Amino acid sequence: MARLSDAKISEILQSVDIVDVISLYLPLQKKGKDYKAVCPFHNDTNPSLSISPARQIYKCFVCGAGGNAFTFLQEYLNISYLEAVKKVAEIGGIDVSELNFNTPTKKVDEKLVPLYTMHDEANKIYRHLLHTKTGLAAHEYLQSRHINDSLIEEFDIGYAGRDNQLYMAFQNLAYKEVDMVRSGLIIDGEHGAFDRYRDRVMFALHDADGKVIGFSGRVYRSNTDESKYMNSPESEIFIKSRTLYHYHKAKEPVKKAGFVYLLEGFMDVIALSRIGIDNTLAIMGTALTNEHMNMIRKLSNNVYLCLDGDRAGQSAAIKSAKLLLEHQFNVKMIKLMDGMDPDEILEQFGEETLRIALTSTMDPIEFEIQHLYENTNMANHEETREFIQRSCQLIANMTNPIDRQYYIEMIATRSNSDQNVIKEFWQSLQTNKVVRQPVISPVVRNDYKRLDKYQKAERHLLFYMLHDKKVCDLYEQKIGFMFDDMNRIIASYIVDYYRTKEKMTIASFISYIQNTKMVEYVLEIMDENLPEEVEMKVIEDYIETIKINTQAKEIEQLKLQMANELDALKKAELAVKILEIQKN
């Protein structure tokens, strides 16, 4: 079969009018020479998507989404680039029946082949052992958790025996011992090599293409003091920042449902699968990364965030929602029963209760106000005042009067205060111009016209990180943090970008971040009047300045906690933390 040439792709693109393509999916309004539509790529109410027939492009001036007819279909339908090209060809009446639209198989680095094959072999061995006499107790445990053989097959669940079955099998298959250790499946101990996992139920972890890249081993016996879960260490093929549980099987279910449930762990994914819900992903207890969000965006821009119902889980949900909103996702929050996760709700209360919980969604701001309320002693005047202040700051920039009134009423009810008092405080935030961005809201730039030395150090370091991977590596090794929100986000994007590339081109980096505000800010940084080449001593000075500022802020926060802490032991612990920071 022939492959598509650049000329053929150009012919296909020119065969259609982008207005005709987008109008198949969105209602358009003609405004002068261009067309307008409500943007489908973020939570939009006013038409912010502009379609230009003259330039054959679309652009959202709110979320920054843009491109041509191919990219619109690719993003809107969550399909591959080649599938989008084929669909445009069909719309334009171009015959492509003889052309090869098969996606080329990704070439695997030869150095990684043994790691992939060993994980595949380990998965087969673990699955086999689960159905033998050796794995009988582990199999009975899974059955007691209502994980039947169909689910065991679906989710690649197995059992690691008590002996070194894996190591012996790898020896028989003539794998090099150095590769066994590289895989993370075998440990090179003082008295010889041995299996990392022993006597555990094994859950296979897959990459986006479905290849096994790691495992999570769970204890199943009650009479043990071992850690409940043991996850594979990071390796050349298992990188947590690029791994989402169930991603390889969630693509079609997410596309069909139009949104994704983002969960905390694989048992929650399996619990939802038990009731027929498969548009699910799990972050495996780690923090969301830019790479995670890029992966999620390929499936859907609509995320239902459902982390554990305990205090830590709800706090993590708030942080995750903030990140998702910063990256222009549409986010809904699911508040679970206190201290419970979806798997526990299903086990204790049944399917109907879990389904009700999953459909009871909240706006992120409402979720955080409720979280603040539940962790505030309303009998204490100081805590009540802080609740009102923090809640009002969450709605400080809210322009929709209907939404604002809804939240003012909520804050008044929760704090048992008069609505007029809440309105008065909210108005004082506007009058005094002390509004801060809500904890959960898209990040916007601060006023950078007057910069202190710490802000300058961060911006100048970003400038050199954009120009030189060595500077980025030094940043990651020595500090890996910036105090300013926008600077920190840009820095994390630069770090992620360099993971797969040795050199930076600003054009490709702008395509990589795909965020209007960030793009504008990056271009502003690139306009800094700085020499492109600089001595590493200057870079180290920037890093030291940032580190000093970060430590000062940490100490300031700890001292504030000490002032409000009544427990003498906890005060002492905070004092020790302050001393440790000062020593560093």
ABEGO torsion letter per residue (X at the ends): XBBBBAAAAAAAAAABBAAAAAAAABBBBBBEABBBBBBAABBBABBABBBBAAAGBBBBAAAGBBEBAAAAAAAAAGBBAAAAAAAAAAAAGBBAAABBABBBBBBBBAAAAAAAAAAAAAAAAAAAAAABAAAAAAAAAAAAAGBBAAAAAAAGBBBBBABBAAAAAAAAAGBBAAAAAAAGABBBBAAEBBBABBGBBBBBBBBAAGBBABBBBBBABABBABBABBBBBBBAABBAAABBBGAAAAAAAAAAAGBBBBBABAAAAAAAAAAGBABBBBAGGBBBBAAAAAAAAAABABBBBBBBABAAAAAAAAAAAAAAAAAGBBBBBBBBBBGBBAAAAAAAAEAAAAAAAAABBBBAAAAAAAAAAAABBAABAAAAAAAAAAAAAAAAABABAAAAAAAAAAAAAAAGBBAAAAAAAAAAAAAAGABBBBABBBBBBBBAABBBAAAAAAAAAAAAAAABAAAAAAAAAAAGBBABAAAAAAAAAAAAAAAABABBBAAAAAAAAGBAAAAAAAAAAAABBBBABBBAAAAAAAAAAAAAAAAAAAAAAAAAAAAABABAAAAAAAAAAAAAAAAX
